[in-house]
Amino acid sequence: MTNTLMSIQIIPEHEDTGVIPLVDEAIRIIDDSGLKYQVNPLETTIEGDMNACLILIEQINERMVELECKSIISQVKFYHVPEGIMMDTLTDKYRS
């Protein structure tokens, strides 16, 4: 059940690579997860259950370590509703 919305902004530090290719890699991992997501200019929002979202954060950070990032900042926000929540519930009223 989708009971969690998670927004993540990842800021990896790497000597040879700019941030954007690493963020692209993080978005690829999110895409591979099969969870519904929406990429926004400064963060990506994902729908899922809390456990799947936590696992996803771990997978993204592990990949950044594999790519030899010196450090990784992950700014994460959760909105958890045990009865269920979807992005559209919060955004449909703003669509024309």
C-alpha positions in Angstrom: 0.0 0.0 0.0 1.2 3.5 -0.8 1.2 5.2 2.6 4.3 7.4 2.3 5.4 10.3 0.1 9.1 10.9 0.2 11.0 13.8 -1.3 14.8 13.4 -1.7 17.5 15.8 -2.7 20.9 14.2 -3.0 24.1 16.3 -3.1 27.1 14.1 -3.8 30.6 15.3 -3.8 33.1 13.9 -6.3 36.5 15.2 -7.4 36.1 14.5 -11.1 32.4 14.5 -11.8 29.9 17.3 -11.5 26.8 16.9 -9.4 24.3 16.5 -12.3 25.6 13.1 -13.7 25.4 11.7 -10.2 21.9 13.0 -9.6 21.0 11.4 -13.0 22.3 8.1 -11.6 20.2 8.5 -8.4 17.1 9.1 -10.6 18.0 6.0 -12.6 18.0 4.0 -9.3 14.6 5.5 -8.4 13.2 4.6 -11.9 14.5 1.1 -11.5 12.7 0.7 -8.2 9.3 0.6 -10.0 7.9 3.1 -7.5 5.9 6.1 -8.9 7.9 9.2 -8.8 8.1 12.8 -10.1 11.3 14.7 -10.8 11.2 18.3 -9.8 13.9 21.0 -10.2 15.4 20.6 -6.7 14.1 17.2 -5.5 12.3 14.1 -6.5 9.1 12.9 -4.9 8.4 9.1 -4.6 5.2 7.2 -3.6 5.6 3.9 -1.8 5.4 2.3 1.6 7.8 3.5 4.3 10.1 0.5 4.1 10.5 0.7 0.3 11.4 4.4 0.6 14.0 3.7 3.3 15.5 1.0 1.2 15.7 3.3 -1.8 17.6 5.9 0.2 20.1 3.2 1.2 20.5 2.0 -2.4 21.1 5.5 -3.7 23.7 6.2 -1.0 25.4 2.9 -1.6 25.7 3.6 -5.3 27.2 7.0 -4.6 29.9 5.3 -2.5 30.5 2.8 -5.3 31.1 5.8 -7.6 33.7 7.0 -5.1 31.9 10.1 -3.9 33.8 11.8 -1.1 30.6 12.6 0.7 26.8 12.5 0.2 24.2 14.8 1.6 20.7 13.3 1.4 17.9 15.7 2.4 14.8 13.7 2.9 11.2 14.6 3.7 8.4 12.1 4.6 4.7 12.4 4.6 3.2 9.2 6.1 -0.5 8.5 6.2 -1.2 4.9 7.4 -4.6 4.9 5.5 -2.8 5.7 2.3 -1.6 8.8 0.3 -0.7 9.6 -3.3 1.0 12.6 -4.8 -2.2 13.4 -6.8 -4.1 13.8 -3.5 -2.0 16.9 -2.7 -1.5 18.3 -6.2 -4.6 17.7 -8.3 -6.2 20.9 -7.1 -3.4 22.9 -8.7 -3.7 21.3 -12.1 -5.7 23.2 -14.7 
